[in-house]
Amino acid sequence: MAFTIDLVGSQVLVTGGSVGIGAAICKTLAQSGAHVALQFNSSESAAQAIKDQFPDNITLFQCDLKQPAAIQTMHTNVLKRYPELNVLVNNAGIAKCSPLDVDNTSWVEDW
């Protein structure tokens, strides 16, 4: 038996939604009927490819989440498009590499 979920009418913001786990989340939400605000930073072509698969369910929002003013602008724009936002998926992240054998001070500086 296949598991299905009905999210018709739900409005969801997914940060980091253009690649990896975020892309899978956006696709699954859209397949389930949700309207998805897909935030991306630099992966515009990947984000557009997802939107092309689900043109009625995905809206793209470019935003550099390291910039507080850009976050505020995105927030305003998302709420204009999706005034009844139900869910936030905080998926965006960064990956830093730091050798395990460095001293604590160096490790903290890397992060």
Accessible surface in RSA format (square Angstrom, percent):
REM  Atomic radii and reference values for relative SASA: ProtOr
REM  Chains: A
REM  Algorithm: Lee & Richards
REM  Probe-radius: 1.40
REM  Slices: 20
REM RES _ NUM      All-atoms   Total-Side   Main-Chain    Non-polar    All polar
REM                ABS   REL    ABS   REL    ABS   REL    ABS   REL    ABS   REL
RES MET A   1   241.71 125.2 150.60  99.7  91.11 216.9 127.82 108.7 113.89 150.9
RES ALA A   2    86.87  79.9  58.10  89.7  28.77  65.4  67.11  94.5  19.76  52.3
RES PHE A   3   179.11  89.6 148.00  91.7  31.11  80.9 152.94  92.7  26.17  74.9
RES THR A   4   116.98  83.2  93.19  94.5  23.79  56.7  65.72  88.3  51.26  77.5
RES ILE A   5    89.79  51.1  75.97  56.6  13.82  33.3  81.41  58.6   8.38  22.7
RES ASP A   6   115.69  81.0  85.44  85.0  30.25  71.5  43.12 101.5  72.57  72.4
RES LEU A   7    40.24  22.4  38.71  27.7   1.53   3.8  40.24  28.3   0.00   0.0
RES VAL A   8   117.18  77.1  92.57  83.8  24.61  59.3  92.57  80.4  24.61  66.7
RES GLY A   9    50.24  62.0   0.00   N/A  50.24  62.0  32.43  89.0  17.81  39.9
RES SER A  10    25.44  21.5  22.59  30.2   2.85   6.6   4.03   8.6  21.41  30.0
RES GLN A  11    28.79  16.1  28.79  21.0   0.00   0.0   0.17   0.4  28.61  21.7
RES VAL A  12     2.01   1.3   2.01   1.8   0.00   0.0   2.01   1.7   0.00   0.0
RES LEU A  13    15.35   8.5  15.35  11.0   0.00   0.0  15.35  10.8   0.00   0.0
RES VAL A  14     0.00   0.0   0.00   0.0   0.00   0.0   0.00   0.0   0.00   0.0
RES THR A  15     9.61   6.8   9.61   9.7   0.00   0.0   8.02  10.8   1.59   2.4
RES GLY A  16    19.01  23.4   0.00   N/A  19.01  23.4  17.25  47.3   1.76   4.0
RES GLY A  17     0.00   0.0   0.00   N/A   0.00   0.0   0.00   0.0   0.00   0.0
RES SER A  18     8.84   7.5   5.40   7.2   3.44   7.9   0.00   0.0   8.84  12.4
RES VAL A  19    84.47  55.6  78.18  70.8   6.29  15.2  81.11  70.5   3.36   9.1
RES GLY A  20    59.59  73.5   0.00   N/A  59.59  73.5  43.43 119.2  16.16  36.2
RES ILE A  21   129.69  73.8 122.52  91.3   7.17  17.3 124.68  89.8   5.00  13.6
RES GLY A  22     0.19   0.2   0.00   N/A   0.19   0.2   0.00   0.0   0.19   0.4
RES ALA A  23    10.95  10.1  10.95  16.9   0.00   0.0  10.95  15.4   0.00   0.0
RES ALA A  24    55.95  51.4  50.23  77.5   5.72  13.0  54.99  77.4   0.96   2.5
RES ILE A  25    47.86  27.2  43.92  32.7   3.94   9.5  47.80  34.4   0.06   0.2
RES CYS A  26     0.00   0.0   0.00   0.0   0.00   0.0   0.00   0.0   0.00   0.0
RES LYS A  27    69.73  34.0  69.73  42.8   0.00   0.0  22.62  20.4  47.12  50.2
RES THR A  28    77.71  55.3  77.67  78.7   0.04   0.1  53.92  72.4  23.78  36.0
RES LEU A  29    25.67  14.3  25.58  18.3   0.09   0.2  25.67  18.0   0.00   0.0
RES ALA A  30     6.32   5.8   0.00   0.0   6.32  14.4   0.00   0.0   6.32  16.8
RES GLN A  31   132.52  74.1  94.82  69.3  37.69  89.7  32.20  68.5 100.32  76.1
RES SER A  32    18.45  15.6   8.99  12.0   9.46  21.8   7.26  15.5  11.18  15.7
RES GLY A  33    16.37  20.2   0.00   N/A  16.37  20.2  13.25  36.4   3.13   7.0
RES ALA A  34     0.00   0.0   0.00   0.0   0.00   0.0   0.00   0.0   0.00   0.0
RES HIS A  35    61.60  33.7  61.60  42.8   0.00   0.0  36.22  37.3  25.38  29.5
RES VAL A  36     0.00   0.0   0.00   0.0   0.00   0.0   0.00   0.0   0.00   0.0
RES ALA A  37     0.00   0.0   0.00   0.0   0.00   0.0   0.00   0.0   0.00   0.0
RES LEU A  38     0.00   0.0   0.00   0.0   0.00   0.0   0.00   0.0   0.00   0.0
RES GLN A  39     3.21   1.8   3.21   2.3   0.00   0.0   0.00   0.0   3.21   2.4
RES PHE A  40    10.78   5.4   9.29   5.8   1.49   3.9  10.78   6.5   0.00   0.0
RES ASN A  41    66.16  45.6  55.92  54.0  10.24  24.6  18.12  43.6  48.04  46.4
RES SER A  42   100.68  85.1  68.12  90.9  32.57  75.0  45.01  95.9  55.67  78.0
RES SER A  43    37.53  31.7  28.85  38.5   8.68  20.0  12.24  26.1  25.29  35.4
RES GLU A  44   111.33  63.9 110.05  83.3   1.28   3.1  25.30  48.9  86.02  70.2
RES SER A  45    95.59  80.8  81.43 108.7  14.16  32.6  54.06 115.1  41.52  58.2
RES ALA A  46    32.00  29.4  23.22  35.8   8.78  20.0  30.87  43.5   1.14   3.0
RES ALA A  47     0.00   0.0   0.00   0.0   0.00   0.0   0.00   0.0   0.00   0.0
RES GLN A  48    71.43  39.9  71.43  52.2   0.00   0.0  33.45  71.2  37.97  28.8
RES ALA A  49    50.39  46.3  43.86  67.7   6.53  14.9  48.00  67.6   2.40   6.3
RES ILE A  50     5.58   3.2   5.58   4.2   0.00   0.0   5.58   4.0   0.00   0.0
RES LYS A  51    56.57  27.6  56.57  34.7   0.00   0.0  40.22  36.2  16.35  17.4
RES ASP A  52    94.67  66.3  70.71  70.4  23.96  56.7  30.11  70.9  64.56  64.4
RES GLN A  53   102.18  57.1  72.22  52.8  29.96  71.3  37.98  80.8  64.20  48.7
RES PHE A  54    34.29  17.2  30.67  19.0   3.61   9.4  34.29  20.8   0.00   0.0
RES PRO A  55    83.89  61.1  70.41  64.2  13.48  49.0  70.41  58.1  13.48  83.8
RES ASP A  56   118.07  82.7 102.90 102.4  15.17  35.9  33.06  77.8  85.01  84.8
RES ASN A  57    28.98  20.0  28.34  27.4   0.64   1.5   0.64   1.5  28.34  27.4
RES ILE A  58     2.60   1.5   0.00   0.0   2.60   6.3   0.03   0.0   2.58   7.0
RES THR A  59    28.91  20.6  28.91  29.3   0.00   0.0  24.52  32.9   4.39   6.6
RES LEU A  60    38.09  21.2  18.18  13.0  19.91  50.1  18.24  12.8  19.85  53.4
RES PHE A  61    22.82  11.4  18.90  11.7   3.92  10.2  22.82  13.8   0.00   0.0
RES GLN A  62   102.72  57.4  77.05  56.3  25.67  61.1  35.76  76.1  66.97  50.8
RES CYS A  63     1.99   1.5   0.45   0.5   1.54   3.6   1.99   5.0   0.00   0.0
RES ASP A  64    36.69  25.7  35.43  35.3   1.26   3.0  13.07  30.8  23.62  23.6
RES LEU A  65    57.91  32.2  40.33  28.9  17.58  44.2  40.56  28.5  17.35  46.7
RES LYS A  66   154.42  75.3 129.11  79.2  25.32  60.3  81.62  73.5  72.80  77.5
RES GLN A  67    92.07  51.5  92.07  67.3   0.00   0.0  21.12  45.0  70.95  53.8
RES PRO A  68   105.87  77.2  98.64  89.9   7.22  26.3 100.46  82.9   5.41  33.6
RES ALA A  69    79.83  73.4  67.92 104.8  11.92  27.1  76.10 107.2   3.74   9.9
RES ALA A  70    32.62  30.0  23.33  36.0   9.28  21.1  30.68  43.2   1.94   5.1
RES ILE A  71    66.77  38.0  66.77  49.7   0.00   0.0  66.77  48.1   0.00   0.0
RES GLN A  72   108.03  60.4 106.69  78.0   1.35   3.2  47.39 100.9  60.64  46.0
RES THR A  73    79.10  56.3  74.91  75.9   4.19  10.0  51.70  69.4  27.40  41.4
RES MET A  74    12.03   6.2   8.50   5.6   3.53   8.4  11.60   9.9   0.43   0.6
RES HIS A  75    87.04  47.6  85.92  59.7   1.12   2.9  64.59  66.6  22.45  26.1
RES THR A  76    56.41  40.1  52.08  52.8   4.33  10.3  41.65  55.9  14.76  22.3
RES ASN A  77    60.17  41.5  56.93  55.0   3.24   7.8  11.48  27.6  48.69  47.1
RES VAL A  78     0.80   0.5   0.80   0.7   0.00   0.0   0.80   0.7   0.00   0.0
RES LEU A  79    63.26  35.2  58.63  41.9   4.63  11.6  59.03  41.5   4.23  11.4
RES LYS A  80   156.63  76.4 123.48  75.8  33.15  78.9  85.60  77.0  71.03  75.7
RES ARG A  81   121.82  51.1 108.91  55.5  12.92  30.8  38.64  52.8  83.18  50.4
RES TYR A  82     3.11   1.5   3.11   1.8   0.00   0.0   2.56   1.9   0.55   0.7
RES PRO A  83    89.46  65.2  66.67  60.8  22.80  82.9  68.17  56.3  21.29 132.3
RES GLU A  84   122.83  70.5 117.35  88.8   5.49  13.1  47.21  91.3  75.62  61.7
RES LEU A  85    55.51  30.9  26.89  19.2  28.62  71.9  26.89  18.9  28.62  77.0
RES ASN A  86    95.81  66.1  59.59  57.6  36.22  87.2  17.99  43.3  77.82  75.2
RES VAL A  87    68.80  45.3  62.14  56.3   6.66  16.1  68.25  59.3   0.55   1.5
RES LEU A  88    95.26  53.1  67.77  48.5  27.49  69.1  67.77  47.6  27.49  74.0
RES VAL A  89    37.40  24.6  34.25  31.0   3.15   7.6  37.40  32.5   0.00   0.0
RES ASN A  90   119.48  82.4  87.41  84.5  32.07  77.2  30.65  73.8  88.83  85.9
RES ASN A  91    45.49  31.4  24.29  23.5  21.20  51.1   5.65  13.6  39.84  38.5
RES ALA A  92    46.37  42.6  17.91  27.6  28.46  64.7  21.25  29.9  25.11  66.5
RES GLY A  93    69.59  85.8   0.00   N/A  69.59  85.8  35.56  97.6  34.02  76.2
RES ILE A  94   127.02  72.3  95.96  71.5  31.05  74.8 103.98  74.9  23.04  62.5
RES ALA A  95   100.45  92.4  65.63 101.3  34.82  79.2  69.69  98.1  30.76  81.5
RES LYS A  96    97.62  47.6  79.98  49.1  17.64  42.0  30.65  27.6  66.97  71.3
RES CYS A  97   124.71  94.3  96.11 107.2  28.60  67.2  39.69 100.6  85.02  91.7
RES SER A  98    19.06  16.1   0.74   1.0  18.33  42.2   1.62   3.5  17.44  24.4
RES PRO A  99    79.98  58.3  65.96  60.1  14.02  51.0  78.49  64.8   1.49   9.3
RES LEU A 100   176.43  98.3 144.27 103.2  32.16  80.8 145.75 102.4  30.69  82.6
RES ASP A 101   133.11  93.2  96.92  96.5  36.19  85.6  48.81 114.9  84.30  84.1
RES VAL A 102    50.58  33.3  30.41  27.5  20.17  48.6  36.21  31.5  14.37  39.0
RES ASP A 103    87.44  61.3  72.56  72.2  14.89  35.2  52.13 122.7  35.31  35.2
RES ASN A 104   125.41  86.5 120.79 116.7   4.62  11.1  28.05  67.5  97.36  94.1
RES THR A 105    90.52  64.4  84.61  85.8   5.91  14.1  52.81  70.9  37.71  57.0
RES SER A 106    40.13  33.9  38.86  51.9   1.27   2.9  15.01  32.0  25.12  35.2
RES TRP A 107   112.79  45.3 112.79  54.6   0.00   0.0 101.95  54.4  10.84  17.6
RES VAL A 108    97.91  64.4  91.83  83.1   6.08  14.7  92.53  80.4   5.38  14.6
RES GLU A 109   135.21  77.6 101.98  77.2  33.23  79.1  47.31  91.5  87.90  71.8
RES ASP A 110    56.73  39.7  43.56  43.4  13.17  31.1   9.92  23.3  46.81  46.7
RES TRP A 111   136.43  54.7  84.96  41.1  51.47 120.9  95.60  51.0  40.83  66.2
END  Absolute sums over single chains surface
CHAIN  1 A     7256.5       5772.5       1484.0       4260.2       2996.3
END  Absolute sums over all chains
TOTAL          7256.5       5772.5       1484.0       4260.2       2996.3
